[in-house]
Amino acid sequence: MKQKQEAFVNWIMTKAELVKINQIHLFFQGTVGKEQGWTLFVGSMTYPLNIEKRDSNMLELSFPFLFPFGEQCYVGCGQQKIPLMITDVVRTIEFDNQFFYNGTDLGLSRFEDKLMLQVWAPTATNVEILLYDNWHTDRFERFSCSRTENGIWKASLDQNRLGGFYLYNVEVNHSWNLAVDPYAKMLSINGERAYLDIIEEQDVDGVSIFDKKPPIIYELHIRDFTIGPNSGTKEKGKYIGLAEEKTRTIQHFETGLDYIKHLGVTHVELLPVQDYGSVDESDWRATYNWGYDTTHFFAVEGSYSTDPYEPFTRVNELKKLIQTFHSNQLKVIVDVVFNHLYIREESALEKLVPGYYFRYESNGDVSDGTGVGNDYASERKMARKLIVDAVEHWLKVFSVDGFRFDLMGILDVDTMHEIKQLATSIQPDVLILGEGWVLPTAHEPTGLASIEQAHLLPDISFFQDQFRDSIKGDTFEESNAGFISGSIVASEAFINGLKGSPSLVKYPSQAINYVESHDNHTLWDKLKLLHPNESRLILEKRHRLATTIVLLSQGTPFLQAGQEWFRTKYGVENSYNSPDWINALNWDERVKNDKYVTYIRDLILFRDDYPVFHLETFKEVEEAFSIHESIQGCFSFTLKDKDQILLVIFNATNKEQKIALPFKGNWQVVVDGTHASLIPLYRLGIDYVLVDPISTFVCVNEQ
């Protein structure tokens, strides 16, 4: 048959994308001539398109009118027509400004005598609610949503629908997707559907009930802390198991909550309790994970619940845990993961507004500075709002006392400012800290919340990895030693860390000082790699010295649970999905090493009692801190306040060291290699001290 339209003999359209608010890229195969009549089809309406640029396989088309978001559109010329996909435009400033919604009613809310569901989906052309009677049925009722301003879709339901489950069915880019409500506060098992009910907020009045103490953070995983056979816990691996009081080992030593109280820390940091996707909640013992695979920002993880099938149970049990900690003078920090989503392609955010919530490289690839497949685009207005709203939810519903931001260096400075401002307005003493690593994400580095920008975020604390590595050795080089583990060099990074890291942060409290966390080798395992033939006694001394340095430095001390009894993960460097026998705390080791536990507890009491160890400004540090003597492997400094001078000595050598006292006077020993006390251990009657090998020594002179 003779071809009647000669213009289309040699080419065919393959893809049409809206890349800017008034610009379309049309891709084709073959050779396009000088055809006229390029058209945008919107329902029964047509609009002319202008050719702005031609490439070998692409036309750049423009139009002078407001694009009809919410309508199915096609691009065509002559007899050819192809669906228009909304792509790069969602990452433009114009799109962000046009569709930003600052309301407080996204997700499920009550409006008069109705339930209101609202979702932000500006690129969708149709949105439905599928309502299920329970979590497992396939039968559903369908409710249509209406589109309103700012790309919000909404529908109202009768109050008698409470207790059901729902999904959004969204038509976007000419296909239908099922998506869980990203603002869902409660979920079905494994987060497959949102639950149709409302959690009541509670008064946040925790500020007044706590003693005023400088923070000492204790990091733990709910399952690790309670799952061990000698934990004394009834509900092992569960929220309420961690809330149990008066738990003991079979030898009658404190465990669980009572143990944390006994130790004397101020803040307990819980590894992620946001809903995550890597553990089957219906068979939680079969798999293990730290929980950094977040799927829903607002909802509580169900694998730590005694009944993951009942949505309210996990909420109430986590509330009980936090309330119990509060009643025992312990504040709670939650570890939150906002830097990425678990399996981007399957996430509700990607299904609702494809391409918006994640960063992209200039070549179109998804940015992967996190190393787990995607980077969350916190700088976009509705992406930022989602995080800020989630933080508000955790504060108002659970009365948490702080947030630890995983890979905080992915998030932008403005988002962290907004979070801090909002959080402080609700909980004035809120503690915000995070991993300020510099990561290769698709964003200008100076605008990211990395430790290099700490001066822009003076109310937020950062993990100090330089000090960490100067103490124990490079975390990522197994053979590299630090001050306590063989190098015996008091490096510039080491001295800087002792002083609160003035070269890195604006205030000492911004420096989170630590030598181990859930990530990487435990300190014990690092020492075993460095010194496989060294006696246990020497390894214990090195370990004790490292922890003591953390506690006696300016800044905010941070301990991993079990560090104070030489916790091991049996050489496993990254135990994120290792079995319980690797990750569980061994409470028998707590019993065996009770002397070390007592030493750390007494050091914490000692630190609390001497304000000169937790000064608020670097001006105060400069006035108080003086290097006394620094010889190979033995570093000493003095701390001076109005009434006293303290001499602190860290001896990392395997020899006894003789250190002259700063001046003659009434010097009394308060810390040595095995004891720490508020009551002097003994008085020095000579003008020098002898410091045991691989140990700490502190003496005080009252003015």
LONU-236109 format. One record per residue (C-alpha): x, y, z; residue in three letters; residue number from 1. Coordinates in steps of 0.02 Angstrom, whole numbers. Each point is the difference from the previous one (the first is absolute). Layout:
// residues N
REC_X_Y_Z_ALA_NUM
...
***
This chain:
// residues 703
REC_0_0_0_MET_1
REC_63_173_-40_LYS_2
REC_50_105_152_GLN_3
REC_-105_158_-2_LYS_4
REC_92_98_135_GLN_5
REC_176_16_-68_GLU_6
REC_59_94_155_ALA_7
REC_-7_-155_109_PHE_8
REC_84_-126_-115_VAL_9
REC_173_15_80_ASN_10
REC_-31_27_186_TRP_11
REC_-106_-50_150_ILE_12
REC_-25_80_171_MET_13
REC_68_-105_146_THR_14
REC_-22_109_154_LYS_15
REC_-66_171_52_ALA_16
REC_49_77_167_GLU_17
REC_-48_160_90_LEU_18
REC_171_57_62_VAL_19
REC_-36_181_47_LYS_20
REC_-156_93_45_ILE_21
REC_-22_52_-183_ASN_22
REC_116_-117_-93_GLN_23
REC_-19_-173_-77_ILE_24
REC_134_-116_-65_HIS_25
REC_-61_-112_-140_LEU_26
REC_110_-148_-44_PHE_27
REC_-11_-94_-164_PHE_28
REC_83_-127_-111_GLN_29
REC_42_47_-178_GLY_30
REC_14_171_-80_THR_31
REC_-126_138_31_VAL_32
REC_-24_127_-137_GLY_33
REC_-75_173_18_LYS_34
REC_-173_-61_47_GLU_35
REC_-124_126_69_GLN_36
REC_-148_-26_112_GLY_37
REC_80_-66_160_TRP_38
REC_-142_-9_123_THR_39
REC_-38_-30_183_LEU_40
REC_-160_-100_22_PHE_41
REC_-96_25_163_VAL_42
REC_-163_-96_-4_GLY_43
REC_-98_71_-146_SER_44
REC_106_158_-4_MET_45
REC_156_31_-103_THR_46
REC_138_128_23_TYR_47
REC_140_44_-121_PRO_48
REC_181_-35_47_LEU_49
REC_152_96_-61_ASN_50
REC_164_-79_-53_ILE_51
REC_143_81_97_GLU_52
REC_141_-121_-39_LYS_53
REC_39_-151_-108_ARG_54
REC_124_-139_39_ASP_55
REC_32_-160_-93_SER_56
REC_-131_-95_99_ASN_57
REC_-91_133_100_MET_58
REC_-108_154_-22_LEU_59
REC_-14_132_134_GLU_60
REC_-178_67_-1_LEU_61
REC_-72_146_97_SER_62
REC_-170_75_37_PHE_63
REC_-51_172_68_PRO_64
REC_-139_-56_117_PHE_65
REC_-17_-79_173_LEU_66
REC_20_-187_-13_PHE_67
REC_-160_-94_48_PRO_68
REC_66_-110_140_PHE_69
REC_-131_-126_52_GLY_70
REC_-53_-37_-180_GLU_71
REC_59_-140_-113_GLN_72
REC_100_76_-140_CYS_73
REC_70_-60_-166_TYR_74
REC_120_74_-127_VAL_75
REC_-26_-25_-184_GLY_76
REC_25_56_-177_CYS_77
REC_-109_-53_-144_GLY_78
REC_-58_-178_29_GLN_79
REC_127_-40_137_GLN_80
REC_-38_26_184_LYS_81
REC_94_-56_156_ILE_82
REC_-36_15_188_PRO_83
REC_88_144_86_LEU_84
REC_96_-56_154_MET_85
REC_30_122_142_ILE_86
REC_184_-21_46_THR_87
REC_138_127_35_ASP_88
REC_-122_144_25_VAL_89
REC_-40_-65_175_VAL_90
REC_178_45_51_ARG_91
REC_-12_182_-53_THR_92
REC_-19_149_115_ILE_93
REC_-155_55_-97_GLU_94
REC_-86_-166_35_PHE_95
REC_48_8_183_ASP_96
REC_-70_175_19_ASN_97
REC_-159_-36_-96_GLN_98
REC_-50_-153_100_PHE_99
REC_68_32_174_PHE_100
REC_-134_-34_130_TYR_101
REC_28_58_178_ASN_102
REC_-156_-73_79_GLY_103
REC_1_-109_155_THR_104
REC_-133_-122_-59_ASP_105
REC_90_-119_-119_LEU_106
REC_-38_-183_33_GLY_107
REC_-148_-44_110_LEU_108
REC_-89_133_102_SER_109
REC_-171_39_73_ARG_110
REC_-105_137_-80_PHE_111
REC_-165_35_88_GLU_112
REC_-89_-169_4_ASP_113
REC_103_-77_-141_LYS_114
REC_167_-82_-25_LEU_115
REC_106_93_-127_MET_116
REC_137_-80_-104_LEU_117
REC_119_113_-96_GLN_118
REC_152_-42_-104_VAL_119
REC_122_108_-99_TRP_120
REC_8_-64_-179_ALA_121
REC_9_149_-120_PRO_122
REC_51_-103_-152_THR_123
REC_-141_-126_22_ALA_124
REC_-149_2_-116_THR_125
REC_-110_-106_111_ASN_126
REC_5_-59_181_VAL_127
REC_-109_-127_87_GLU_128
REC_-9_-70_175_ILE_129
REC_-15_-187_15_LEU_130
REC_-78_-41_169_LEU_131
REC_21_-173_77_TYR_132
REC_-90_-72_151_ASP_133
REC_159_-81_65_ASN_134
REC_185_-21_-39_TRP_135
REC_-13_-165_-94_HIS_136
REC_-157_9_-107_THR_137
REC_9_32_-188_ASP_138
REC_-175_77_-5_ARG_139
REC_-10_188_4_PHE_140
REC_-115_148_-28_GLU_141
REC_54_136_-119_ARG_142
REC_-16_186_41_PHE_143
REC_45_138_-122_SER_144
REC_107_147_55_CYS_145
REC_-21_177_-64_SER_146
REC_146_109_-50_ARG_147
REC_21_166_88_THR_148
REC_132_137_-1_GLU_149
REC_185_-39_18_ASN_150
REC_-20_-175_-69_GLY_151
REC_-96_-65_151_ILE_152
REC_-124_-141_-25_TRP_153
REC_-131_-26_135_LYS_154
REC_-148_-106_48_ALA_155
REC_-112_-10_153_SER_156
REC_-63_-157_85_LEU_157
REC_-128_-32_136_ASP_158
REC_66_-21_177_GLN_159
REC_-63_-179_2_ASN_160
REC_141_-43_-120_ARG_161
REC_126_11_142_LEU_162
REC_93_-163_24_GLY_163
REC_16_-41_-184_GLY_164
REC_154_0_-109_PHE_165
REC_31_99_-159_TYR_166
REC_113_29_-149_LEU_167
REC_9_137_-129_TYR_168
REC_-23_-52_-181_ASN_169
REC_86_134_-102_VAL_170
REC_0_28_-187_GLU_171
REC_159_90_-47_VAL_172
REC_95_1_-164_ASN_173
REC_-138_-103_-82_HIS_174
REC_11_-148_120_SER_175
REC_-76_-48_167_TRP_176
REC_100_-27_160_ASN_177
REC_-51_-59_173_LEU_178
REC_80_102_138_ALA_179
REC_-5_3_189_VAL_180
REC_-37_172_72_ASP_181
REC_171_80_35_PRO_182
REC_-81_91_147_TYR_183
REC_-69_-162_74_ALA_184
REC_26_-5_188_LYS_185
REC_-51_-183_17_MET_186
REC_19_-147_-117_LEU_187
REC_-50_-179_-29_SER_188
REC_129_-136_26_ILE_189
REC_155_31_-106_ASN_190
REC_-65_172_-48_GLY_191
REC_-103_-61_-146_GLU_192
REC_-153_108_37_ARG_193
REC_-37_155_102_ALA_194
REC_-115_-14_151_TYR_195
REC_-153_111_10_LEU_196
REC_10_71_176_ASP_197
REC_77_148_90_ILE_198
REC_134_2_135_ILE_199
REC_-32_131_131_GLU_200
REC_144_117_41_GLU_201
REC_59_17_179_GLN_202
REC_63_147_100_ASP_203
REC_188_18_-17_VAL_204
REC_47_45_177_ASP_205
REC_160_-100_19_GLY_206
REC_112_151_26_VAL_207
REC_-51_30_180_SER_208
REC_20_-179_62_ILE_209
REC_184_-22_-41_PHE_210
REC_152_44_101_ASP_211
REC_110_126_-90_LYS_212
REC_152_-99_-56_LYS_213
REC_116_11_-149_PRO_214
REC_-45_-138_-122_PRO_215
REC_86_-168_-9_ILE_216
REC_-75_-105_-140_ILE_217
REC_-20_-189_7_TYR_218
REC_-41_-82_-167_GLU_219
REC_-96_-163_-6_LEU_220
REC_-105_-112_-112_HIS_221
REC_-161_-59_82_ILE_222
REC_23_-179_-57_ARG_223
REC_186_-8_43_ASP_224
REC_-28_67_175_PHE_225
REC_-135_-123_53_THR_226
REC_15_-157_-106_ILE_227
REC_144_-82_93_GLY_228
REC_-39_-155_104_PRO_229
REC_66_80_159_ASN_230
REC_-83_170_-25_SER_231
REC_-132_-37_131_GLY_232
REC_-130_71_-120_THR_233
REC_-168_-85_-26_LYS_234
REC_-48_83_-164_GLU_235
REC_166_-22_-88_LYS_236
REC_29_106_-154_GLY_237
REC_-152_109_34_LYS_238
REC_-39_180_46_TYR_239
REC_-80_-52_163_ILE_240
REC_146_-116_36_GLY_241
REC_114_151_6_LEU_242
REC_-129_86_111_ALA_243
REC_4_-141_129_GLU_244
REC_68_51_169_GLU_245
REC_95_-100_131_LYS_246
REC_72_-121_-127_THR_247
REC_153_-97_56_ARG_248
REC_124_-130_-59_THR_249
REC_-4_-168_87_ILE_250
REC_145_68_104_GLN_251
REC_-115_145_55_HIS_252
REC_90_139_-96_PHE_253
REC_-107_138_-76_GLU_254
REC_-48_-15_-183_THR_255
REC_-108_99_-119_GLY_256
REC_-73_164_60_LEU_257
REC_64_-23_177_ASP_258
REC_176_-25_-67_TYR_259
REC_-8_161_-103_ILE_260
REC_-55_95_156_LYS_261
REC_142_-81_97_HIS_262
REC_126_55_-131_LEU_263
REC_-52_182_15_GLY_264
REC_-17_58_-180_VAL_265
REC_-127_135_-40_THR_266
REC_-64_-42_-176_HIS_267
REC_-39_-167_-79_VAL_268
REC_9_-1_-189_GLU_269
REC_-110_-132_-80_LEU_270
REC_55_-67_-168_LEU_271
REC_-141_27_-127_PRO_272
REC_-177_-29_58_VAL_273
REC_-78_77_-156_GLN_274
REC_-84_-131_-108_ASP_275
REC_130_-88_-106_TYR_276
REC_-9_-132_-134_GLY_277
REC_138_-127_29_SER_278
REC_-79_-106_138_VAL_279
REC_-160_-100_-24_ASP_280
REC_-108_55_146_GLU_281
REC_-99_-162_-7_SER_282
REC_159_-104_27_ASP_283
REC_117_121_85_TRP_284
REC_119_-129_71_ARG_285
REC_43_-65_-174_ALA_286
REC_95_158_-51_THR_287
REC_96_139_85_TYR_288
REC_35_179_-49_ASN_289
REC_58_161_81_TRP_290
REC_-146_89_-82_GLY_291
REC_75_126_-121_TYR_292
REC_-117_-57_-139_ASP_293
REC_-138_126_36_THR_294
REC_-163_-13_-96_THR_295
REC_-114_118_97_HIS_296
REC_58_156_94_PHE_297
REC_-145_15_123_PHE_298
REC_-41_-181_41_ALA_299
REC_73_-113_134_VAL_300
REC_94_-161_-41_GLU_301
REC_-104_-154_37_GLY_302
REC_132_-135_27_SER_303
REC_30_65_177_TYR_304
REC_-186_-9_41_SER_305
REC_-82_-144_91_THR_306
REC_-141_6_-130_ASP_307
REC_57_69_-169_PRO_308
REC_-172_-39_-73_TYR_309
REC_-86_129_112_GLU_310
REC_51_177_-52_PRO_311
REC_-26_84_169_PHE_312
REC_105_-127_95_THR_313
REC_169_56_-65_ARG_314
REC_-46_182_30_VAL_315
REC_-56_-29_178_ASN_316
REC_149_-111_41_GLU_317
REC_126_127_-63_LEU_318
REC_-91_135_97_LYS_319
REC_11_-108_156_LYS_320
REC_185_-27_-27_LEU_321
REC_36_186_-14_ILE_322
REC_-113_45_146_GLN_323
REC_86_-131_108_THR_324
REC_171_67_-45_PHE_325
REC_-59_176_41_HIS_326
REC_-64_-55_170_SER_327
REC_175_-67_31_ASN_328
REC_87_165_-45_GLN_329
REC_57_-64_-170_LEU_330
REC_-27_98_-160_LYS_331
REC_-30_-87_-166_VAL_332
REC_78_41_-167_ILE_333
REC_-69_-87_-154_VAL_334
REC_113_-41_-146_ASP_335
REC_-90_63_-155_VAL_336
REC_35_-40_-182_VAL_337
REC_-52_139_-118_PHE_338
REC_148_-8_-119_ASN_339
REC_-71_-135_-114_HIS_340
REC_-146_-118_-24_LEU_341
REC_7_-189_-1_TYR_342
REC_-19_-55_-182_ILE_343
REC_-38_166_-83_ARG_344
REC_-97_-75_-144_GLU_345
REC_-123_-84_119_GLU_346
REC_-18_146_121_SER_347
REC_-165_91_19_ALA_348
REC_87_165_-36_LEU_349
REC_64_-56_-169_GLU_350
REC_-170_-72_-47_LYS_351
REC_-93_160_48_LEU_352
REC_116_129_-78_VAL_353
REC_130_-89_-107_PRO_354
REC_170_83_-1_GLY_355
REC_-39_135_128_TYR_356
REC_62_-64_168_TYR_357
REC_173_-57_-57_PHE_358
REC_156_84_-67_ARG_359
REC_61_-29_-176_TYR_360
REC_169_26_-81_GLU_361
REC_15_114_-152_SER_362
REC_6_-153_-112_ASN_363
REC_-169_-59_64_GLY_364
REC_64_-136_117_ASP_365
REC_-70_-12_176_VAL_366
REC_124_76_123_SER_367
REC_74_-128_119_ASP_368
REC_107_89_128_GLY_369
REC_-76_-109_135_THR_370
REC_65_-157_-83_GLY_371
REC_-169_-85_15_VAL_372
REC_-79_47_-165_GLY_373
REC_-74_174_22_ASN_374
REC_19_168_85_ASP_375
REC_-152_89_73_TYR_376
REC_-22_176_-70_ALA_377
REC_-32_92_163_SER_378
REC_26_169_-84_GLU_379
REC_-164_-16_-96_ARG_380
REC_-142_82_92_LYS_381
REC_-120_-145_18_MET_382
REC_142_-122_34_ALA_383
REC_60_115_139_ARG_384
REC_-177_19_66_LYS_385
REC_-19_-189_13_LEU_386
REC_154_-11_111_ILE_387
REC_-46_149_108_VAL_388
REC_-178_-64_22_ASP_389
REC_68_-171_49_ALA_390
REC_114_77_131_VAL_391
REC_-148_96_70_GLU_392
REC_-101_-162_8_HIS_393
REC_136_-93_97_TRP_394
REC_14_143_123_LEU_395
REC_-185_25_29_LYS_396
REC_-57_-181_0_VAL_397
REC_148_-87_83_PHE_398
REC_82_142_98_SER_399
REC_173_-47_-60_VAL_400
REC_144_105_63_ASP_401
REC_113_0_-151_GLY_402
REC_40_-61_-174_PHE_403
REC_155_-81_-71_ARG_404
REC_1_30_-188_PHE_405
REC_75_-142_-99_ASP_406
REC_114_65_-140_LEU_407
REC_-49_178_44_MET_408
REC_127_63_-126_GLY_409
REC_-124_-47_-138_ILE_410
REC_-130_122_69_LEU_411
REC_10_186_-36_ASP_412
REC_41_136_126_VAL_413
REC_-166_90_-17_ASP_414
REC_-97_-158_39_THR_415
REC_102_-31_156_MET_416
REC_-26_182_54_HIS_417
REC_-187_-19_-20_GLU_418
REC_1_-165_96_ILE_419
REC_97_75_144_LYS_420
REC_-113_153_8_GLN_421
REC_-158_-106_-1_LEU_422
REC_67_-128_124_ALA_423
REC_59_132_123_THR_424
REC_-170_84_-3_SER_425
REC_-76_-163_60_ILE_426
REC_139_-69_109_GLN_427
REC_124_137_51_PRO_428
REC_134_-124_57_ASP_429
REC_-10_-107_-156_VAL_430
REC_167_-74_-51_LEU_431
REC_35_-14_-186_ILE_432
REC_154_-89_-64_LEU_433
REC_51_-88_-158_GLY_434
REC_129_-75_-114_GLU_435
REC_73_150_-88_GLY_436
REC_101_-98_-126_TRP_437
REC_45_85_-164_VAL_438
REC_-86_-108_-131_LEU_439
REC_-3_7_-191_PRO_440
REC_-181_49_-24_THR_441
REC_-73_108_-139_ALA_442
REC_-6_161_100_HIS_443
REC_117_146_29_GLU_444
REC_111_-58_148_PRO_445
REC_-5_168_90_THR_446
REC_-188_-17_19_GLY_447
REC_5_-171_83_LEU_448
REC_-4_-40_187_ALA_449
REC_175_-74_5_SER_450
REC_125_33_138_ILE_451
REC_86_121_-120_GLU_452
REC_-154_112_22_GLN_453
REC_-13_-22_189_ALA_454
REC_25_187_24_HIS_455
REC_-167_26_-90_LEU_456
REC_-88_-121_118_LEU_457
REC_58_48_175_PRO_458
REC_-146_-87_86_ASP_459
REC_32_-168_-82_ILE_460
REC_134_-126_50_SER_461
REC_113_-103_-113_PHE_462
REC_88_-166_20_PHE_463
REC_186_39_11_GLN_464
REC_85_-135_-103_ASP_465
REC_171_84_-1_GLN_466
REC_12_-9_189_PHE_467
REC_-67_-178_-4_ARG_468
REC_135_-58_-119_ASP_469
REC_138_95_91_SER_470
REC_-43_-100_156_ILE_471
REC_-22_-176_-68_LYS_472
REC_67_5_-179_GLY_473
REC_-79_18_-171_ASP_474
REC_-171_-81_-1_THR_475
REC_17_-58_-179_PHE_476
REC_181_-61_8_GLU_477
REC_11_-149_115_GLU_478
REC_189_14_20_SER_479
REC_1_185_44_ASN_480
REC_27_39_184_ALA_481
REC_-46_152_104_GLY_482
REC_62_76_163_PHE_483
REC_-63_-142_111_ILE_484
REC_29_-143_-120_SER_485
REC_183_11_-47_GLY_486
REC_44_163_-87_SER_487
REC_20_91_169_ILE_488
REC_-5_165_-93_VAL_489
REC_-100_144_72_ALA_490
REC_-44_69_-171_SER_491
REC_-71_170_-39_GLU_492
REC_-170_-83_-26_ALA_493
REC_16_-82_171_PHE_494
REC_38_163_91_ILE_495
REC_-135_91_-99_ASN_496
REC_-125_-133_56_GLY_497
REC_50_14_182_LEU_498
REC_-41_186_-10_LYS_499
REC_-172_-27_-78_GLY_500
REC_53_13_-183_SER_501
REC_14_190_-19_PRO_502
REC_66_-21_-177_SER_503
REC_-162_-87_-53_LEU_504
REC_-146_67_100_VAL_505
REC_-60_163_77_LYS_506
REC_-38_-68_174_TYR_507
REC_77_-149_94_PRO_508
REC_-169_-84_23_SER_509
REC_-13_-18_-190_GLN_510
REC_140_-130_3_ALA_511
REC_-65_-177_30_ILE_512
REC_151_-92_70_ASN_513
REC_4_-188_-23_TYR_514
REC_110_-148_-42_VAL_515
REC_-133_-124_-54_GLU_516
REC_-181_-6_-57_SER_517
REC_-111_-128_-84_HIS_518
REC_97_30_-162_ASP_519
REC_167_-84_-35_ASN_520
REC_103_-104_121_HIS_521
REC_-28_16_186_THR_522
REC_151_71_88_LEU_523
REC_40_-172_71_TRP_524
REC_-3_-80_-172_ASP_525
REC_109_140_-71_LYS_526
REC_128_-29_137_LEU_527
REC_-2_-187_-31_LYS_528
REC_38_30_-184_LEU_529
REC_144_116_44_LEU_530
REC_72_-108_138_HIS_531
REC_-52_-182_-29_PRO_532
REC_134_-67_117_ASN_533
REC_-17_127_139_GLU_534
REC_-62_-58_170_SER_535
REC_-179_34_50_ARG_536
REC_61_105_146_LEU_537
REC_92_121_-115_ILE_538
REC_-145_7_-123_LEU_539
REC_-117_43_143_GLU_540
REC_115_141_56_LYS_541
REC_3_73_-175_ARG_542
REC_-189_-12_-10_HIS_543
REC_-24_81_170_ARG_544
REC_119_141_-45_LEU_545
REC_-97_38_-160_ALA_546
REC_-168_10_87_THR_547
REC_76_108_136_THR_548
REC_66_123_-130_ILE_549
REC_-176_16_-71_VAL_550
REC_-73_37_171_LEU_551
REC_134_126_52_LEU_552
REC_2_105_-160_SER_553
REC_-97_158_-36_GLN_554
REC_-155_-37_-102_GLY_555
REC_-142_-126_10_THR_556
REC_51_-179_44_PRO_557
REC_-79_-144_-94_PHE_558
REC_10_-185_47_LEU_559
REC_-64_-152_-91_GLN_560
REC_-95_-121_112_ALA_561
REC_121_-130_68_GLY_562
REC_154_104_-36_GLN_563
REC_23_11_188_GLU_564
REC_26_-188_9_TRP_565
REC_107_-27_-155_PHE_566
REC_-142_-38_-121_ARG_567
REC_48_-110_-146_THR_568
REC_-89_-45_-161_LYS_569
REC_124_-140_-28_TYR_570
REC_96_94_-133_GLY_571
REC_-151_43_-109_VAL_572
REC_32_175_-68_GLU_573
REC_-175_37_-65_ASN_574
REC_-128_-97_101_SER_575
REC_-154_88_-71_TYR_576
REC_-84_-164_-46_ASN_577
REC_102_-124_102_SER_578
REC_-92_-123_113_PRO_579
REC_-39_29_183_ASP_580
REC_150_-99_61_TRP_581
REC_111_133_-81_ILE_582
REC_-99_155_50_ASN_583
REC_-81_-44_167_ALA_584
REC_76_71_157_LEU_585
REC_78_-137_104_ASN_586
REC_-55_38_177_TRP_587
REC_116_-134_68_ASP_588
REC_143_113_-57_GLU_589
REC_-80_143_96_ARG_590
REC_11_-110_156_VAL_591
REC_181_-52_-33_LYS_592
REC_53_180_-31_ASN_593
REC_-95_85_139_ASP_594
REC_158_89_56_LYS_595
REC_12_87_-170_TYR_596
REC_-185_44_8_VAL_597
REC_26_74_173_THR_598
REC_151_98_-62_TYR_599
REC_-98_77_-143_ILE_600
REC_-149_37_113_ARG_601
REC_113_88_124_ASP_602
REC_86_97_-139_LEU_603
REC_-171_61_-58_ILE_604
REC_-39_57_177_LEU_605
REC_170_83_10_PHE_606
REC_-25_90_-166_ARG_607
REC_-171_62_53_ASP_608
REC_71_69_161_ASP_609
REC_136_103_-85_TYR_610
REC_-74_132_-118_PRO_611
REC_173_34_-70_VAL_612
REC_-17_-161_-103_PHE_613
REC_-152_66_-92_HIS_614
REC_29_183_-35_LEU_615
REC_-123_92_-111_GLU_616
REC_113_114_-104_THR_617
REC_173_-9_-76_PHE_618
REC_46_159_90_LYS_619
REC_-27_-95_163_GLU_620
REC_99_-148_-67_VAL_621
REC_147_111_-50_GLU_622
REC_1_78_173_GLU_623
REC_-9_-169_88_ALA_624
REC_102_-119_-109_PHE_625
REC_189_-5_-3_SER_626
REC_116_-134_-64_ILE_627
REC_108_-53_146_HIS_628
REC_120_-125_-75_GLU_629
REC_0_-99_-161_SER_630
REC_125_-138_-21_ILE_631
REC_-7_-147_-119_GLN_632
REC_-156_-96_50_GLY_633
REC_-41_98_157_CYS_634
REC_-103_158_-10_PHE_635
REC_-50_109_147_SER_636
REC_-97_161_17_PHE_637
REC_-74_108_136_THR_638
REC_-176_67_18_LEU_639
REC_-22_153_109_LYS_640
REC_-156_80_69_ASP_641
REC_-27_125_141_LYS_642
REC_28_-119_144_ASP_643
REC_112_-140_-61_GLN_644
REC_121_-69_-127_ILE_645
REC_-10_-175_-69_LEU_646
REC_147_-92_-76_LEU_647
REC_-54_-132_-128_VAL_648
REC_126_-126_-65_ILE_649
REC_-26_-130_-137_PHE_650
REC_143_-125_-6_ASN_651
REC_-12_-109_-156_ALA_652
REC_174_-76_20_THR_653
REC_36_-170_75_ASN_654
REC_113_80_129_LYS_655
REC_-29_94_161_GLU_656
REC_21_187_-30_GLN_657
REC_66_130_122_LYS_658
REC_-89_167_-22_ILE_659
REC_43_154_102_ALA_660
REC_-143_90_85_LEU_661
REC_-34_177_-62_PRO_662
REC_43_71_171_PHE_663
REC_11_-53_180_LYS_664
REC_-159_-8_99_GLY_665
REC_-140_-109_63_ASN_666
REC_-21_-120_-147_TRP_667
REC_-127_-139_22_GLN_668
REC_-26_-146_-118_VAL_669
REC_-178_-27_-62_VAL_670
REC_25_-112_-152_VAL_671
REC_129_-133_-38_ASP_672
REC_5_-151_-114_GLY_673
REC_-129_-100_97_THR_674
REC_-99_120_109_HIS_675
REC_-93_165_-13_ALA_676
REC_-75_89_149_SER_677
REC_-76_162_60_LEU_678
REC_88_-33_164_ILE_679
REC_190_10_-22_PRO_680
REC_83_-170_-14_LEU_681
REC_159_61_83_TYR_682
REC_109_155_21_ARG_683
REC_164_30_-91_LEU_684
REC_144_42_116_GLY_685
REC_130_29_-135_ILE_686
REC_22_119_-146_ASP_687
REC_-26_-129_-137_TYR_688
REC_-116_-143_-43_VAL_689
REC_33_-175_-64_LEU_690
REC_-129_-49_-129_VAL_691
REC_-29_-184_-32_ASP_692
REC_24_-68_-177_PRO_693
REC_-150_24_-116_ILE_694
REC_-107_93_125_SER_695
REC_-81_164_49_THR_696
REC_48_106_149_PHE_697
REC_-91_153_67_VAL_698
REC_44_100_154_CYS_699
REC_-75_160_65_VAL_700
REC_71_148_94_ASN_701
REC_-124_104_98_GLU_702
REC_43_187_-9_GLN_703
***
